Amino acid sequence: MNNINDELLNKYLDDDLSREENDLVKISIENSSEVKKRYETLLKVHEHLNSIEKESPSIDFTKLVMKKLNAKSVIARQQKYFLLSVLSMLGLIILCFVGYAFYQVISSMQPIQSSEIVTNYSKNLGDYFSNFFGQKNLTIFGSVLSFIMLISGYFLYDYQKHSKKTFSH
Amino acid sequence: MMMKNLTDVEIIESVKKGNQADYAVLIDRYKNKAFTMLKRMLKNDFDAEEVLMDCFLKAYNNLSTFKFESKFSTWFYRIVYNSALTKLSSAKRKIENEMSSVDDLHFLQSSYNADDLVKEDLSLLVKKIVNELPLKNAAVITMFYLEEMRTEEIADILQISVSNVKVILYRSRNLLREIIEKRNLFQEVI
């Protein structure tokens, strides 16, 4: 009878035994005061564990989490707008440059036959771009672009830092 | 319809559709249970609240990856448990952690003297011991009793076998049983 170990008693408590094992433990509890005492104490532990109340974080916890979530989405939205405005600015610069190139090519061309217009325009435009992106100009153009990227990066970083500071309070 | 009556799945779907405010219902639903588990694991109110906040933010950010294959609670408690482990992963705490389990249970049992055992109210004593349980034992006890999870679900969260969960559960209960037996013995002597 006393070979009812703690594991069997625990399984009995959780109704995790086969029918035969269950009967064996039940009989042991009824017939052995030692097993009965162990089981009753275990049952008491089980009841106490069941009755322990849960604890709570600070009262405004939910509000704080929601505030952080809002802040995060605001920052993400602002980052998106910032990136969009930088890209639009770059796009505008490129558009202006291409427009200027077209203007230069068209204004420098002499009157020609309509069948040669497309061929001549594309040839002249190609020449213009080849000249513009020559060794010297390409370096200047690259430097300006890098400078714009650096400035944008700095502003983005600074803006993010500022936003985080604002929302963390 | 009252948001509080909605199921987790319905709330998550609503949040995914852009109703961010509905997430507050999920927070209210899980914050106390998760906080209790974290407090028992981290043994500290401040850390528990900080980690819990991170868990809710992580869960929100990864809500798009939640495919409803498991219950939200299982998914969320896995985040909670792993975040607690990460918090405890500083060198000193990690060593303490690895040395815990059986040795800690024995230490816990012997750390209560006759005076503590007899004077203390039984409910308070049980609560006190539960709060001092090693990390895994605390997590298992909390999920089993407070969250009323099945051992299979707990095993899934802790990424251990079901039999391991049962061993941890039984050891924790046996520790408490032995302490109560010791208490009864002292009371009889007195």
Interface residues (C-beta under 8 A of the other chain):
Chain A: D6 E7 N10 K11 L13 D16 R38 T41 L42 K44 V45 H46 H48 L49 N50 S51 I52 K54 E55 S56 P57 S58 F61 T62 L64 V65 M66 K68 L69 N70 K72 S73
Chain B: Q20 A21 Y23 A24 I27 D28 K31 N32 K33 F35 T36 K39 A48 E49 L52 M53 F56 L57 Y60 N61 L122 S123 V126 K127 V130 I141 Y145 L146 K166 L169 Y170 R173 N174 L176 R177 I180 E181 N184
